Amino acid sequence: MPRDIPVSNGNLLVNFDASYRIRDIFFPWIGLENHTRGNEFRFGIWVDGSISWMGPEWETDLRYRDDTLVTQVSLRSSALALELRCQDTVDCYLDVYVRRIEVIDLQGRAREVKIFFNQDFNLYGNEIGDTAYYDPHTRSVIHYERNRYFLVNCRNSRGSVVDYFSCGVKEGPGRQPSWKEAEEGELGGRPVSWGHAESTVGVRVHVPAGGSGTAFYWLAAGQCYEEVVHINGVVCEKTPSGLIRRTADYWQAWVRKEPRSFGDLPSSVADVFNRSLLILRTQIDNRGAIIAANDSDIERFGGDTYSYMW
């Protein structure tokens, strides 16, 4: 299955599937270490007593903002009478993936919405040996194995951070993952898990009648605890929206840095040319390697990836 709307800064690459679920996370080399092995990171909305995870029941429109590596995603659920407008990027300077979620009421009444994010890491591409724990210092959840660290955090527009969390284990015989708890609208607050570790975090968003509420989610990548804590501090200081703005400006300057003449070709051709340059850049490691394709699905069928280096 091809991947949609990849975002990258040359150290950290995040891929999505057609249902807007994170499926691949490469770090610190593009194409070498996939820390999900294609597992889906569930993203769900709980409202009016039930949850809906991103999937076929959601109408999706996955695009990028013009001349950027910032996504422009629209999601609509007629069953929930909600629309989501999301932006995703990997910061141009820091190894952190950032998402902005605007929740819009389509029913004409105030709504109390809970947004849940599930992390199903396989650090180093290995499903065993991971640890996930709640870090009270940063009020976040951290996954680590050896020198691979991922800090997970979220907050709403009022500054409230991680209203819900639980560190669990991957689904299997006699094992119930933490995302199953989220289907009840709550998380148990389990502070640590190891081995087949996974986790879920959540945040509350108040959506006024006919209006919208906003939340943010970010995933900092590093090679030690101090590194991801520093990145988390910068995100909190500069704000997720600030990082999205500066990254959009960066990529617009990058793709427009040289004047190009397209003659009498329509502007749509120029748009496709610029978009192609940007998508190609997501598959290029900062140390120079150009990767053929970073799609983990082929591994399940062919026993190999297509992350060959040119």
TILODREN-672214 format. One record per residue: residue in three letters; x, y, z of N, C-alpha, C in turn; residue number from 1. Coordinates in steps of 0.1 Angstrom, whole numbers. Layout:
<nuvexs>
NUVEX   type     n_u     n_v     n_w    ca_u    ca_v    ca_w     c_u     c_v     c_w   seq
NUVEX    ALA       X       Y       Z       X       Y       Z       X       Y       Z   NUM
...
</nuvexs>
This chain:
<nuvexs>
NUVEX   type     n_u     n_v     n_w    ca_u    ca_v    ca_w     c_u     c_v     c_w   seq
NUVEX    MET       9     -12       0       0       0       0       9      12       0     1
NUVEX    PRO       7      22      -9      15      34     -10      12      42       3     2
NUVEX    ARG      22      50       6      21      60      17      17      73      13     3
NUVEX    ASP       9      80      21       4      93      17      11     104      26     4
NUVEX    ILE      11     116      20      15     128      27      27     126      36     5
NUVEX    PRO      39     121      31      50     120      40      55     134      44     6
NUVEX    VAL      60     135      57      67     147      62      80     143      68     7
NUVEX    SER      90     152      65     104     148      69     112     161      70     8
NUVEX    ASN     123     160      78     134     170      78     147     164      74     9
NUVEX    GLY     148     152      69     160     146      66     166     137      76    10
NUVEX    ASN     161     139      89     165     130     100     153     121     105    11
NUVEX    LEU     142     127     104     130     121     109     119     121      98    12
NUVEX    LEU     114     109      95     104     108      84      92     101      90    13
NUVEX    VAL      80     107      87      67     101      92      59      99      80    14
NUVEX    ASN      54      87      78      45      83      67      31      80      73    15
NUVEX    PHE      21      82      64       7      80      68       1      70      58    16
NUVEX    ASP     -10      63      62     -18      55      52     -29      64      47    17
NUVEX    ALA     -38      58      39     -49      65      33     -59      69      43    18
NUVEX    SER     -59      63      55     -69      66      65     -63      76      75    19
NUVEX    TYR     -52      82      72     -46      92      81     -41      86      94    20
NUVEX    ARG     -35      74      93     -29      68     105     -14      68     102    21
NUVEX    ILE      -6      72     112       8      71     111      12      56     110    22
NUVEX    ARG      20      53     100      24      39      97      39      36      97    23
NUVEX    ASP      47      47      95      62      45      95      68      57     101    24
NUVEX    ILE      78      54     110      86      65     116     101      61     114    25
NUVEX    PHE     108      68     106     122      65     104     131      76     111    26
NUVEX    PHE     141      71     119     149      80     126     161      72     131    27
NUVEX    PRO     173      77     132     178      91     127     182      91     112    28
NUVEX    TRP     181      79     106     185      79      92     173      75      83    29
NUVEX    ILE     170      83      73     159      80      65     161      67      57    30
NUVEX    GLY     152      57      59     152      45      53     159      33      60    31
NUVEX    LEU     165      36      72     173      26      78     165      20      90    32
NUVEX    GLU     161      27     100     154      22     112     140      27     112    33
NUVEX    ASN     131      17     109     117      20     110     111      16     123    34
NUVEX    HIS     108      26     131     104      23     145      90      19     147    35
NUVEX    THR      83      16     137      69      11     138      67      -3     131    36
NUVEX    ARG      76      -6     121      75     -18     112      61     -18     106    37
NUVEX    GLY      55      -7     103      42      -6      96      30      -7     105    38
NUVEX    ASN      32      -8     119      21      -8     128      13       5     127    39
NUVEX    GLU       0       5     128      -7      18     128      -7      24     142    40
NUVEX    PHE      -6      37     142      -8      45     154     -22      51     153    41
NUVEX    ARG     -30      45     162     -45      49     162     -47      63     166    42
NUVEX    PHE     -57      69     160     -60      83     163     -76      83     164    43
NUVEX    GLY     -81      86     176     -95      85     178    -102      96     184    44
NUVEX    ILE    -115      98     181    -123     109     187    -134     102     195    45
NUVEX    TRP    -135     106     208    -145     101     217    -155     113     220    46
NUVEX    VAL    -168     111     217    -178     121     219    -191     114     221    47
NUVEX    ASP    -200     120     229    -213     115     231    -214     100     235    48
NUVEX    GLY    -204      96     243    -204      82     248    -198      72     239    49
NUVEX    SER    -192      75     228    -186      65     220    -173      70     213    50
NUVEX    ILE    -165      61     208    -153      65     201    -153      61     187    51
NUVEX    SER    -146      69     178    -145      65     164    -130      67     161    52
NUVEX    TRP    -123      56     157    -109      56     153    -109      60     138    53
NUVEX    MET     -98      66     134     -97      70     120     -97      57     112    54
NUVEX    GLY    -105      57     101    -106      45      93    -116      48      81    55
NUVEX    PRO    -121      37      75    -130      39      63    -142      47      66    56
NUVEX    GLU    -147      47      79    -159      54      82    -158      69      82    57
NUVEX    TRP    -145      74      81    -143      88      80    -140      92      65    58
NUVEX    GLU    -146     103      61    -143     109      48    -130     117      49    59
NUVEX    THR    -120     114      41    -107     119      42    -103     127      30    60
NUVEX    ASP     -96     138      32     -90     145      21     -76     149      25    61
NUVEX    LEU     -66     142      20     -52     144      24     -44     152      14    62
NUVEX    ARG     -40     164      18     -33     173       9     -21     179      16    63
NUVEX    TYR     -14     188       9      -4     196      15      -8     211      13    64
NUVEX    ARG      -3     220      22      -4     234      19       5     237       7    65
NUVEX    ASP       2     247      -1      10     250     -13      24     252      -9    66
NUVEX    ASP      33     245     -17      47     247     -17      53     245      -3    67
NUVEX    THR      48     235       5      53     233      18      53     218      21    68
NUVEX    LEU      60     214      31      58     200      37      50     201      50    69
NUVEX    VAL      39     209      49      29     209      60      16     204      54    70
NUVEX    THR      10     195      60      -2     189      54     -14     198      56    71
NUVEX    GLN     -24     195      49     -37     201      50     -48     190      48    72
NUVEX    VAL     -52     185      60     -61     173      60     -75     177      65    73
NUVEX    SER     -85     172      58     -99     173      62    -104     159      65    74
NUVEX    LEU    -111     158      76    -118     145      80    -132     148      85    75
NUVEX    ARG    -141     140      80    -155     143      84    -162     130      87    76
NUVEX    SER    -170     131      98    -178     119     103    -192     123     104    77
NUVEX    SER    -201     118      95    -215     121      96    -221     115     108    78
NUVEX    ALA    -216     104     112    -221      97     124    -219     105     137    79
NUVEX    LEU    -207     112     138    -204     120     150    -208     135     148    80
NUVEX    ALA    -212     138     135    -215     152     132    -203     161     136    81
NUVEX    LEU    -191     157     132    -179     165     135    -170     165     122    82
NUVEX    GLU    -163     176     121    -152     177     111    -139     180     118    83
NUVEX    LEU    -128     174     113    -115     177     118    -107     183     107    84
NUVEX    ARG    -100     194     110     -90     200     101     -76     199     107    85
NUVEX    CYS     -67     192     101     -54     189     107     -43     194      99    86
NUVEX    GLN     -32     197     105     -20     201      99      -9     193     106    87
NUVEX    ASP       0     187      97      11     179     102      24     184      96    88
NUVEX    THR      35     183     104      48     186      98      59     180     107    89
NUVEX    VAL      71     178     102      83     176     110      90     189     109    90
NUVEX    ASP      93     194     121     100     207     122     113     207     114    91
NUVEX    CYS     115     219     107     127     220      99     140     220     106    92
NUVEX    TYR     140     223     119     152     224     127     153     213     138    93
NUVEX    LEU     142     210     143     142     200     154     136     187     150    94
NUVEX    ASP     141     176     156     135     163     152     123     160     160    95
NUVEX    VAL     112     167     156      99     165     162      88     166     152    96
NUVEX    TYR      79     157     153      67     157     145      56     164     153    97
NUVEX    VAL      48     173     146      38     181     152      25     180     145    98
NUVEX    ARG      14     179     152       1     179     146      -8     189     153    99
NUVEX    ARG     -16     197     145     -26     206     150     -39     200     145   100
NUVEX    ILE     -49     199     155     -62     194     152     -73     204     156   101
NUVEX    GLU     -80     208     146     -92     217     149    -105     208     148   102
NUVEX    VAL    -112     208     158    -125     200     159    -137     209     157   103
NUVEX    ILE    -145     207     147    -156     216     143    -169     208     145   104
NUVEX    ASP    -178     215     153    -192     209     155    -200     212     143   105
NUVEX    LEU    -207     201     138    -216     202     127    -231     200     131   106
NUVEX    GLN    -233     200     144    -247     196     149    -254     208     156   107
NUVEX    GLY    -247     219     158    -253     231     164    -255     230     179   108
NUVEX    ARG    -246     222     185    -247     222     200    -233     220     206   109
NUVEX    ALA    -231     224     218    -218     223     224    -214     209     226   110
NUVEX    ARG    -201     206     224    -197     192     225    -184     191     234   111
NUVEX    GLU    -183     181     242    -171     178     250    -164     166     243   112
NUVEX    VAL    -153     169     237    -146     159     229    -133     155     235   113
NUVEX    LYS    -130     142     235    -117     137     239    -110     131     227   114
NUVEX    ILE     -97     135     225     -89     130     214     -79     121     220   115
NUVEX    PHE     -78     109     214     -69      99     219     -58      95     208   116
NUVEX    PHE     -46      94     212     -35      90     203     -28      78     209   117
NUVEX    ASN     -27      68     201     -21      55     205      -7      54     198   118
NUVEX    GLN       3      49     205      16      47     200      20      32     200   119
NUVEX    ASP      22      26     189      26      12     188      40      11     182   120
NUVEX    PHE      50      15     190      64      15     185      69       0     185   121
NUVEX    ASN      78      -2     175      87     -13     175     101      -7     173   122
NUVEX    LEU     107      -2     184     120       5     183     131      -4     178   123
NUVEX    TYR     138       2     169     149      -6     161     142     -16     152   124
NUVEX    GLY     129     -15     150     122     -25     141     120     -38     149   125
NUVEX    ASN     121     -38     162     120     -50     170     108     -48     180   126
NUVEX    GLU      99     -58     180      87     -56     188      89     -60     203   127
NUVEX    ILE     100     -64     207     103     -67     221     114     -58     226   128
NUVEX    GLY     114     -57     239     125     -49     246     123     -35     247   129
NUVEX    ASP     111     -29     244     108     -15     245     103     -12     259   130
NUVEX    THR     104       0     264      98       5     276      91      17     273   131
NUVEX    ALA      79      19     279      71      31     279      68      35     293   132
NUVEX    TYR      69      48     296      66      52     310      61      67     310   133
NUVEX    TYR      53      70     320      49      84     322      60      91     329   134
NUVEX    ASP      64     102     323      75     111     329      69     123     336   135
NUVEX    PRO      68     123     349      61     134     356      68     147     354   136
NUVEX    HIS      81     147     351      89     160     349      83     167     337   137
NUVEX    THR      81     160     326      76     167     314      61     165     312   138
NUVEX    ARG      55     157     321      41     153     320      38     147     306   139
NUVEX    SER      46     138     302      45     132     289      48     117     290   140
NUVEX    VAL      46     110     279      49      95     279      62      94     270   141
NUVEX    ILE      71      86     275      84      84     268      85      69     265   142
NUVEX    HIS      89      66     252      92      53     248     107      52     246   143
NUVEX    TYR     114      42     250     128      41     247     133      26     247   144
NUVEX    GLU     144      25     240     152      12     240     166      16     236   145
NUVEX    ARG     176      13     244     190      16     242     190      31     239   146
NUVEX    ASN     195      36     228     197      50     225     187      55     215   147
NUVEX    ARG     175      50     216     163      56     208     152      60     218   148
NUVEX    TYR     149      73     218     139      78     227     129      86     219   149
NUVEX    PHE     116      84     222     105      91     216      96      97     227   150
NUVEX    LEU      95     110     228      86     116     238      73     120     232   151
NUVEX    VAL      62     116     238      49     119     233      41     128     242   152
NUVEX    ASN      36     139     236      29     149     244      17     154     236   153
NUVEX    CYS       8     161     243      -4     167     236      -9     177     246   154
NUVEX    ARG     -17     187     240     -23     197     248     -35     203     240   155
NUVEX    ASN     -44     210     248     -54     218     240     -50     232     240   156
NUVEX    SER     -58     241     234     -55     255     231     -54     263     244   157
NUVEX    ARG     -60     257     255     -59     264     268     -47     260     276   158
NUVEX    GLY     -39     252     270     -26     248     277     -27     236     285   159
NUVEX    SER     -38     229     287     -39     217     294     -32     206     287   160
NUVEX    VAL     -23     199     294     -15     188     287     -19     175     292   161
NUVEX    VAL     -19     165     284     -21     151     286     -31     149     298   162
NUVEX    ASP     -44     150     295     -54     148     304     -55     133     308   163
NUVEX    TYR     -52     124     298     -53     110     300     -40     103     295   164
NUVEX    PHE     -36      92     302     -25      84     297     -26      70     302   165
NUVEX    SER     -20      61     295     -18      47     300      -7      40     292   166
NUVEX    CYS       1      33     299      12      26     292       8      11     293   167
NUVEX    GLY       6       5     281       1      -9     281      10     -18     273   168
NUVEX    VAL       4     -29     269      11     -39     261       4     -42     248   169
NUVEX    LYS      11     -46     238       5     -49     225      -6     -60     226   170
NUVEX    GLU     -16     -59     217     -27     -69     218     -21     -83     215   171
NUVEX    GLY     -26     -93     222     -22    -106     221     -30    -115     230   172
NUVEX    PRO     -27    -128     230     -34    -137     240     -33    -133     254   173
NUVEX    GLY     -44    -130     260     -43    -125     274     -39    -111     277   174
NUVEX    ARG     -37    -104     266     -32     -90     267     -41     -80     261   175
NUVEX    GLN     -45     -69     268     -53     -59     262     -46     -46     262   176
NUVEX    PRO     -44     -40     250     -37     -28     249     -44     -16     254   177
NUVEX    SER     -37      -5     256     -42       7     263     -53      13     254   178
NUVEX    TRP     -52      12     241     -62      19     233     -76      13     235   179
NUVEX    LYS     -77       0     240     -90      -5     243     -96       2     255   180
NUVEX    GLU     -88       7     264     -94      15     275    -100      28     270   181
NUVEX    ALA     -93      34     260     -98      46     254    -112      45     249   182
NUVEX    GLU    -116      33     245    -130      31     239    -141      33     250   183
NUVEX    GLU    -137      33     262    -146      37     273    -145      52     277   184
NUVEX    GLY    -137      59     269    -136      73     272    -126      77     283   185
NUVEX    GLU    -119      67     289    -110      70     300     -97      61     297   186
NUVEX    LEU     -87      65     304     -75      57     305     -71      54     319   187
NUVEX    GLY     -65      43     321     -63      38     335     -51      45     342   188
NUVEX    GLY     -42      52     335     -31      59     341     -20      49     345   189
NUVEX    ARG     -19      38     339      -8      29     342       6      36     338   190
NUVEX    PRO      15      37     348      27      45     346      38      39     338   191
NUVEX    VAL      38      26     336      50      20     330      46       6     324   192
NUVEX    SER      52       3     312      51     -10     307      64     -13     299   193
NUVEX    TRP      67     -26     297      80     -30     291      78     -42     283   194
NUVEX    GLY      87     -45     274      86     -57     266      78     -54     253   195
NUVEX    HIS      66     -58     253      57     -55     242      50     -41     245   196
NUVEX    ALA      57     -31     247      51     -18     252      44     -10     241   197
NUVEX    GLU      33      -5     245      26       5     237      19      15     247   198
NUVEX    SER      14      26     242       8      36     251      -3      44     244   199
NUVEX    THR     -11      51     252     -21      60     246     -22      72     255   200
NUVEX    VAL     -23      84     249     -25      96     256     -37     103     250   201
NUVEX    GLY     -43     112     258     -55     119     254     -56     132     260   202
NUVEX    VAL     -64     141     253     -67     154     258     -81     158     255   203
NUVEX    ARG     -87     166     264    -100     171     263    -101     184     255   204
NUVEX    VAL    -111     185     247    -113     198     239    -128     201     240   205
NUVEX    HIS    -131     214     244    -144     219     244    -147     225     231   206
NUVEX    VAL    -158     221     225    -162     226     211    -176     233     213   207
NUVEX    PRO    -176     246     212    -189     253     213    -199     250     201   208
NUVEX    ALA    -211     253     203    -221     250     193    -218     257     180   209
NUVEX    GLY    -217     249     169    -213     255     156    -199     261     155   210
NUVEX    GLY    -191     259     166    -178     264     166    -167     254     166   211
NUVEX    SER    -155     257     171    -144     247     170    -135     248     182   212
NUVEX    GLY    -128     238     185    -118     237     195    -105     231     189   213
NUVEX    THR     -94     234     196     -81     230     190     -73     222     200   214
NUVEX    ALA     -65     213     194     -56     205     202     -43     203     194   215
NUVEX    PHE     -33     199     201     -20     197     195     -14     184     200   216
NUVEX    TYR      -6     177     191       1     165     195      15     165     189   217
NUVEX    TRP      25     161     197      38     161     191      46     149     196   218
NUVEX    LEU      56     145     188      64     133     190      78     137     188   219
NUVEX    ALA      86     139     199     100     143     198     109     130     197   220
NUVEX    ALA     119     131     188     128     119     186     142     123     190   221
NUVEX    GLY     149     114     197     163     117     201     170     104     205   222
NUVEX    GLN     183     106     209     191      95     212     194      94     227   223
NUVEX    CYS     188     103     235     189     102     249     178     109     256   224
NUVEX    TYR     176     107     268     165     114     276     166     129     275   225
NUVEX    GLU     178     134     277     180     149     278     176     155     265   226
NUVEX    GLU     179     148     254     176     154     240     161     156     238   227
NUVEX    VAL     153     145     241     139     147     239     132     156     249   228
NUVEX    VAL     138     157     261     132     167     270     135     181     266   229
NUVEX    HIS     147     183     260     150     197     255     141     200     243   230
NUVEX    ILE     139     191     234     130     194     223     116     197     228   231
NUVEX    ASN     111     189     237      98     191     243      97     205     249   232
NUVEX    GLY     107     210     256     107     223     261     106     234     250   233
NUVEX    VAL     113     232     239     113     241     228      99     242     222   234
NUVEX    VAL      92     230     221      79     230     215      69     238     224   235
NUVEX    CYS      71     236     237      62     243     247      65     258     247   236
NUVEX    GLU      77     262     245      81     276     245      77     283     232   237
NUVEX    LYS      80     277     221      77     283     208      63     280     203   238
NUVEX    THR      56     271     209      43     266     206      42     257     194   239
NUVEX    PRO      34     247     193      33     239     181      29     247     169   240
NUVEX    SER      20     257     171      16     265     159      28     273     154   241
NUVEX    GLY      37     277     163      48     285     159      58     276     151   242
NUVEX    LEU      60     263     155      68     254     147      62     251     133   243
NUVEX    ILE      49     250     133      43     247     120      45     259     110   244
NUVEX    ARG      43     271     116      45     283     107      59     284     102   245
NUVEX    ARG      69     282     111      83     284     106      87     273      96   246
NUVEX    THR      81     261      98      85     251      89      78     253      75   247
NUVEX    ALA      66     258      75      59     262      62      68     273      55   248
NUVEX    ASP      72     283      63      80     294      57      94     288      51   249
NUVEX    TYR     100     279      59     112     273      54     111     266      41   250
NUVEX    TRP     101     257      40      99     249      27      95     258      16   251
NUVEX    GLN      87     268      18      84     278       7      96     285       2   252
NUVEX    ALA     105     289      11     117     295       7     126     285       0   253
NUVEX    TRP     126     273       4     135     263      -2     131     260     -16   254
NUVEX    VAL     118     258     -18     113     253     -31     113     265     -41   255
NUVEX    ARG     112     277     -36     112     289     -45     125     297     -46   256
NUVEX    LYS     136     291     -41     148     298     -40     154     302     -53   257
NUVEX    GLU     151     294     -64     156     297     -77     145     300     -87   258
NUVEX    PRO     146     311     -94     135     314    -104     135     304    -115   259
NUVEX    ARG     123     300    -119     122     290    -129     111     295    -139   260
NUVEX    SER     114     293    -152     105     297    -162      98     284    -168   261
NUVEX    PHE      85     284    -167      77     273    -172      70     277    -186   262
NUVEX    GLY      75     288    -191      69     292    -204      54     295    -203   263
NUVEX    ASP      47     289    -213      33     291    -214      25     279    -208   264
NUVEX    LEU      33     271    -200      26     260    -193      17     265    -182   265
NUVEX    PRO       6     258    -180      -4     263    -169       3     262    -155   266
NUVEX    SER      -2     270    -146       3     271    -133       2     257    -126   267
NUVEX    SER      -7     249    -129      -9     236    -123       4     227    -125   268
NUVEX    VAL      10     229    -137      23     222    -140      34     226    -130   269
NUVEX    ALA      35     239    -128      45     244    -119      42     239    -105   270
NUVEX    ASP      29     238    -101      26     233     -88      30     219     -86   271
NUVEX    VAL      28     211     -96      32     196     -96      47     195     -95   272
NUVEX    PHE      54     204    -103      69     203    -102      74     206     -88   273
NUVEX    ASN      69     217     -82      73     220     -68      69     209     -58   274
NUVEX    ARG      57     204     -60      53     193     -51      62     181     -52   275
NUVEX    SER      66     178     -65      75     166     -67      88     168     -60   276
NUVEX    LEU      94     181     -61     106     183     -54     105     181     -39   277
NUVEX    LEU      94     186     -33      93     185     -19      91     171     -15   278
NUVEX    ILE      83     163     -22      81     149     -18      94     141     -20   279
NUVEX    LEU     101     144     -30     115     138     -32     124     141     -20   280
NUVEX    ARG     123     153     -15     131     157      -4     128     149       9   281
NUVEX    THR     116     144      10     112     136      22     119     123      22   282
NUVEX    GLN     124     118      10     130     105       9     145     106       8   283
NUVEX    ILE     151     118      11     165     120      10     170     123      24   284
NUVEX    ASP     180     115      28     186     116      41     196     128      41   285
NUVEX    ASN     197     135      53     205     147      54     220     144      51   286
NUVEX    ARG     224     131      52     238     127      49     240     124      35   287
NUVEX    GLY     229     125      26     231     124      12     224     112       5   288
NUVEX    ALA     220     102      12     214      90       6     200      94       1   289
NUVEX    ILE     198      89     -12     184      91     -18     178      77     -17   290
NUVEX    ILE     167      76     -10     161      63      -8     150      60     -19   291
NUVEX    ALA     150      48     -24     140      45     -35     126      47     -30   292
NUVEX    ALA     122      40     -19     109      41     -13     109      36       1   293
NUVEX    ASN     102      44      10     101      40      24      87      36      27   294
NUVEX    ASP      83      24      22      70      19      23      71       5      30   295
NUVEX    SER      67       4      42      70      -9      50      60     -20      46   296
NUVEX    ASP      49     -17      39      40     -28      36      46     -39      27   297
NUVEX    ILE      55     -35      19      61     -45      10      68     -56      18   298
NUVEX    GLU      73     -52      30      80     -62      39      71     -73      43   299
NUVEX    ARG      58     -71      44      49     -81      48      47     -92      38   300
NUVEX    PHE      49     -88      25      46     -97      14      59    -102       8   301
NUVEX    GLY      69     -94       7      82     -98       0      93    -101       9   302
NUVEX    GLY      91     -99      22     102    -102      32     114     -92      31   303
NUVEX    ASP     111     -81      25     122     -70      23     115     -57      22   304
NUVEX    THR     122     -46      24     117     -33      21     123     -28       7   305
NUVEX    TYR     118     -17       3     124     -11      -9     132       2      -5   306
NUVEX    SER     137       2       7     145      13      11     159      12       7   307
NUVEX    TYR     161      10      -6     175       9     -12     180      23     -14   308
NUVEX    MET     193      24     -12     200      37     -13     206      40     -27   309
NUVEX    TRP     203      51     -32     210      55     -45     222      64     -42   310
</nuvexs>
